[in-house]
Amino acid sequence: MTDLELQQLRREKWRLDGKPIRTIEEARAFLEDNGFCLMYPRRPALLVPTFVGAFVGAEDRLPEWQHAFKDPRAAEATELMVRLLRERTVFEANLFEENNGFLVAASVFPYFYALMGERNPKLPPKAGSRSPYSALACDAFALIQREGALSKQKLVERLGGSISTAALDKALGELWSKLRITRVDYKANEGSVWDVLYRWAPDAVKEGVGLSVPEALSALVSKYVDCVTAIEQADLEVFFGNLIARSKVKDTVNALLAARELSFVHVSGRSMLQITPEKVAFAPAPRSAAQ
């Protein structure tokens, strides 16, 4: 395989070849096929598809999240993405950039939760010197847990005091990064709507809690390799280093190679990981009676 052939395979899989997604059915299929994607491209670039790229059908001049507000294509893509959130086909996580959602297909999300989520999701977070949660984050969680899904505007009103939007955004980000809450809707006049994840997606959370870390990481590594078609091991470790220790990623890759679920392919002289192709059994042609 050459670099050019690899890039073309990715373009087709990531819908950057002039065949944009337009319907909710196409959007579902795109996420299910790839497993996950960013909403917008980021700098430095990350080897993962983007939802806005698939919506546009190209990779040139795509808006980043900082400029999405003035790009009508981004508004249309966001509307389609929010429909996926509402129907629980896709879940959104805060992984790379707070304003650039990482979208995860429902079928893949339990594995993602097993790595990032809390093992006792109903237990309220507690603030403290060693806690990743601020007092405001704990108050926000308790309020959402008690009253149900709330928009950011209503959270400000219910929490009272002189809470700034920036402080609330930071608190929600703390909860979101640990998958305590998730964005479930967006309303133009009220902003994002949040709910506790275990109530919004009880089956996915229950499945994720029951998965071991090695099992979940194996599934995610395999899905990511399939998503990018082929990748150098160092780049794969960089990607998953955002989720878990790179030493665990190396162990997982070695286990998948030993099980022959992954194998190496040469791409323009470089050795890359790929999903091991299925072997096609050779069936000899039947001999005729005359033979």
C-alpha positions as CSV (number, residue, x, y, z in Angstrom):
1,M,0.0,0.0,0.0
2,T,1.2,3.5,-0.7
3,D,0.6,6.7,1.3
4,L,-1.7,7.9,-1.5
5,E,-3.8,4.8,-1.4
6,L,-4.1,5.0,2.4
7,Q,-5.2,8.6,2.3
8,Q,-7.8,7.7,-0.3
9,L,-9.2,4.9,1.8
10,R,-9.5,7.3,4.8
11,R,-11.2,9.9,2.7
12,E,-13.8,7.4,1.5
13,K,-14.4,6.1,5.0
14,W,-14.5,9.6,6.6
15,R,-16.9,10.9,3.9
16,L,-14.4,13.5,2.6
17,D,-14.7,12.3,-1.0
18,G,-17.6,14.5,-2.1
19,K,-20.3,12.3,-0.7
20,P,-21.5,14.2,2.4
21,I,-23.9,12.9,5.0
22,R,-27.2,14.7,4.9
23,T,-29.9,12.5,6.5
24,I,-30.1,11.2,10.1
25,E,-29.7,7.7,8.7
26,E,-26.5,8.6,7.0
27,A,-25.2,10.3,10.1
28,R,-25.9,7.2,12.2
29,A,-24.2,5.0,9.7
30,F,-21.1,7.3,9.6
31,L,-20.7,7.2,13.4
32,E,-21.4,3.4,13.6
33,D,-18.8,2.7,10.9
34,N,-16.1,4.9,12.4
35,G,-16.9,4.5,16.1
36,F,-16.0,8.1,17.1
37,C,-15.1,11.4,15.6
38,L,-14.4,15.0,16.6
39,M,-17.1,17.6,15.8
40,Y,-14.5,20.0,14.3
41,P,-10.9,19.7,13.2
42,R,-8.3,20.8,15.7
43,R,-4.8,22.1,15.7
44,P,-2.5,20.3,16.0
45,A,-4.3,17.9,13.7
46,L,-5.6,14.6,15.3
47,L,-5.9,11.5,13.2
48,V,-9.6,11.0,13.5
49,P,-12.6,11.9,11.3
50,T,-14.7,15.0,11.9
51,F,-18.5,15.3,11.9
52,V,-18.4,18.6,10.1
53,G,-16.0,17.2,7.5
54,A,-18.4,14.3,6.8
55,F,-21.3,16.8,6.6
56,V,-19.5,19.0,4.1
57,G,-18.0,16.1,2.2
58,A,-14.6,17.6,2.0
59,E,-11.6,18.5,4.2
60,D,-10.7,21.9,2.8
61,R,-11.5,25.1,4.6
62,L,-13.4,23.4,7.4
63,P,-14.3,25.6,10.4
64,E,-12.6,25.0,13.7
65,W,-14.8,25.5,16.8
66,Q,-13.5,29.0,17.4
67,H,-15.0,30.1,14.1
68,A,-18.0,27.8,13.8
69,F,-20.5,30.4,14.9
70,K,-20.1,32.3,11.7
71,D,-20.2,29.3,9.3
72,P,-23.7,28.2,8.2
73,R,-22.4,24.7,7.5
74,A,-21.4,24.3,11.1
75,A,-24.8,25.3,12.2
76,E,-26.5,22.7,10.0
77,A,-24.0,20.0,11.1
78,T,-24.6,20.9,14.7
79,E,-28.4,20.6,14.3
80,L,-27.9,17.1,12.8
81,M,-25.5,16.1,15.6
82,V,-27.9,17.3,18.3
83,R,-30.6,15.1,16.8
84,L,-28.3,12.1,17.3
85,L,-27.7,13.1,20.9
86,R,-31.5,13.4,21.6
87,E,-32.1,9.9,20.3
88,R,-29.1,8.5,22.2
89,T,-27.5,7.2,19.0
90,V,-24.4,9.2,19.9
91,F,-22.8,10.4,23.1
92,E,-20.6,13.4,23.5
93,A,-17.5,13.5,25.6
94,N,-15.1,16.2,26.8
95,L,-11.8,14.7,25.7
96,F,-9.6,17.0,23.7
97,E,-11.2,20.4,23.7
98,E,-14.1,21.6,25.8
99,N,-15.8,23.3,22.9
100,N,-15.0,20.6,20.4
101,G,-17.1,17.5,21.4
102,F,-15.7,14.0,20.9
103,L,-18.6,12.0,19.5
104,V,-18.9,8.3,20.4
105,A,-21.3,5.9,18.8
106,A,-23.7,4.2,21.2
107,S,-22.3,0.7,20.4
108,V,-18.8,1.9,21.3
109,F,-19.7,4.1,24.3
110,P,-19.7,1.4,27.0
111,Y,-16.0,0.6,26.3
112,F,-15.2,4.3,26.4
113,Y,-17.1,4.6,29.7
114,A,-15.1,1.7,31.2
115,L,-11.9,3.7,30.7
116,M,-13.1,7.2,31.7
117,G,-16.2,6.8,33.8
118,E,-16.9,6.3,37.5
119,R,-17.5,2.8,38.8
120,N,-20.2,4.1,41.2
121,P,-21.9,6.7,39.0
122,K,-24.8,7.4,41.4
123,L,-22.4,8.3,44.3
124,P,-22.3,12.2,44.4
125,P,-18.8,13.7,43.9
126,K,-17.1,15.3,46.8
127,A,-14.9,18.4,46.8
128,G,-11.5,18.4,48.5
129,S,-7.8,19.1,48.1
130,R,-7.3,15.8,46.3
131,S,-10.6,15.7,44.4
132,P,-11.0,16.6,40.7
133,Y,-14.3,18.3,41.6
134,S,-14.8,21.9,42.8
135,A,-17.6,22.7,45.3
136,L,-19.5,24.3,42.4
137,A,-19.3,21.1,40.4
138,C,-20.6,19.1,43.3
139,D,-23.5,21.5,43.8
140,A,-24.3,21.4,40.1
141,F,-24.3,17.6,40.0
142,A,-26.6,17.5,43.1
143,L,-29.0,19.9,41.4
144,I,-29.2,18.0,38.1
145,Q,-29.5,14.7,40.0
146,R,-32.4,16.1,42.0
147,E,-34.3,18.1,39.4
148,G,-33.5,16.3,36.1
149,A,-32.1,17.7,32.9
150,L,-31.3,21.4,33.1
151,S,-30.0,24.0,30.7
152,K,-27.0,26.2,31.6
153,Q,-29.3,29.2,32.0
154,K,-31.5,27.3,34.5
155,L,-28.5,26.0,36.4
156,V,-27.3,29.6,36.9
157,E,-30.8,30.6,38.1
158,R,-31.1,27.6,40.5
159,L,-27.6,27.7,41.9
160,G,-28.1,31.4,42.6
161,G,-25.5,33.8,44.1
162,S,-23.1,35.6,41.8
163,I,-22.0,32.6,39.8
164,S,-20.3,33.6,36.5
165,T,-20.8,31.8,33.3
166,A,-17.0,31.0,33.1
167,A,-17.1,29.4,36.6
168,L,-20.1,27.3,35.8
169,D,-18.6,26.2,32.5
170,K,-15.5,25.1,34.4
171,A,-17.6,23.1,36.9
172,L,-19.6,21.4,34.2
173,G,-16.4,20.6,32.4
174,E,-15.1,18.8,35.5
175,L,-18.2,16.7,35.6
176,W,-18.3,16.1,31.9
177,S,-14.7,15.0,31.7
178,K,-15.4,12.2,34.2
179,L,-18.7,11.3,32.4
180,R,-20.8,12.3,35.4
181,I,-23.0,14.4,33.2
182,T,-23.6,14.6,29.5
183,R,-25.0,17.1,27.1
184,V,-28.4,15.8,25.9
185,D,-29.8,18.8,24.0
186,Y,-29.2,22.3,22.9
187,K,-31.7,25.2,22.9
188,A,-30.8,28.5,21.2
189,N,-32.4,30.6,24.0
190,E,-31.0,28.6,26.9
191,G,-27.8,26.9,25.7
192,S,-26.7,23.3,26.3
193,V,-29.0,21.0,28.4
194,W,-27.3,18.6,30.8
195,D,-28.3,15.5,32.6
196,V,-26.6,12.9,34.8
197,L,-25.3,10.2,32.5
198,Y,-26.4,7.2,34.5
199,R,-30.0,8.4,34.2
200,W,-29.8,9.4,30.5
201,A,-28.1,6.2,29.4
202,P,-28.6,3.6,32.1
203,D,-27.9,0.5,30.0
204,A,-24.7,2.0,28.5
205,V,-23.4,3.0,31.9
206,K,-24.3,-0.4,33.4
207,E,-22.5,-2.2,30.6
208,G,-19.5,0.0,30.9
209,V,-19.2,-0.5,34.7
210,G,-19.2,-4.2,34.1
211,L,-16.3,-4.2,31.6
212,S,-12.7,-4.6,32.6
213,V,-10.2,-2.0,31.5
214,P,-8.1,-4.5,29.3
215,E,-11.4,-5.7,27.6
216,A,-12.5,-2.1,26.9
217,L,-9.1,-1.0,25.7
218,S,-8.8,-3.9,23.3
219,A,-12.2,-3.1,21.8
220,L,-11.3,0.6,21.4
221,V,-7.9,0.0,19.9
222,S,-9.3,-2.4,17.4
223,K,-12.1,0.1,16.5
224,Y,-9.6,2.9,16.1
225,V,-7.3,0.9,13.9
226,D,-10.3,0.0,11.7
227,C,-11.3,3.7,11.6
228,V,-8.0,5.0,10.4
229,T,-7.3,1.9,8.1
230,A,-3.7,1.7,9.1
231,I,-1.5,3.6,11.7
232,E,2.0,3.6,13.1
233,Q,2.0,2.2,16.7
234,A,3.6,5.4,18.1
235,D,0.7,7.5,16.7
236,L,-1.8,5.0,18.1
237,E,-0.2,5.3,21.5
238,V,-0.3,9.1,21.3
239,F,-4.0,9.0,20.6
240,F,-4.9,6.7,23.5
241,G,-2.5,8.4,25.8
242,N,-5.3,10.9,26.2
243,L,-7.3,8.2,27.9
244,I,-4.9,5.9,29.7
245,A,-1.2,5.2,30.4
246,R,0.7,4.5,27.2
247,S,2.2,1.4,28.8
248,K,-1.2,-0.2,28.9
249,V,-1.8,0.7,25.3
250,K,1.5,-1.1,24.4
251,D,0.4,-4.2,26.3
252,T,-3.0,-4.1,24.5
253,V,-1.4,-3.9,21.1
254,N,1.0,-6.7,21.9
255,A,-1.9,-8.9,23.0
256,L,-3.9,-8.1,19.9
257,L,-0.9,-8.9,17.7
258,A,-0.4,-12.2,19.6
259,A,-4.0,-13.1,19.0
260,R,-3.6,-12.1,15.3
261,E,-6.4,-9.6,15.5
262,L,-3.9,-7.0,14.5
263,S,-1.1,-7.4,12.0
264,F,1.5,-5.2,10.3
265,V,1.3,-3.8,6.8
266,H,3.9,-1.8,4.9
267,V,2.8,1.6,3.7
268,S,5.4,3.4,1.6
269,G,8.2,1.7,3.5
270,R,6.7,2.3,7.0
271,S,5.4,-0.5,9.2
272,M,1.8,0.2,10.3
273,L,-0.8,-1.7,12.3
274,Q,-4.0,-2.9,10.6
275,I,-6.9,-5.1,11.3
276,T,-5.8,-8.6,10.2
277,P,-7.5,-9.3,6.8
278,E,-9.8,-12.3,6.7
279,K,-8.3,-15.2,4.9
280,V,-10.2,-16.3,1.9
281,A,-10.4,-20.1,1.8
282,F,-9.2,-21.6,-1.5
283,A,-11.8,-23.9,-3.0
284,P,-10.5,-25.9,-6.0
285,A,-12.8,-26.0,-9.0
286,P,-14.7,-29.3,-9.2
287,R,-13.3,-31.8,-11.7
288,S,-15.6,-32.7,-14.6
289,A,-16.7,-36.2,-15.2
290,A,-14.6,-36.4,-18.3
291,Q,-11.5,-35.8,-16.2
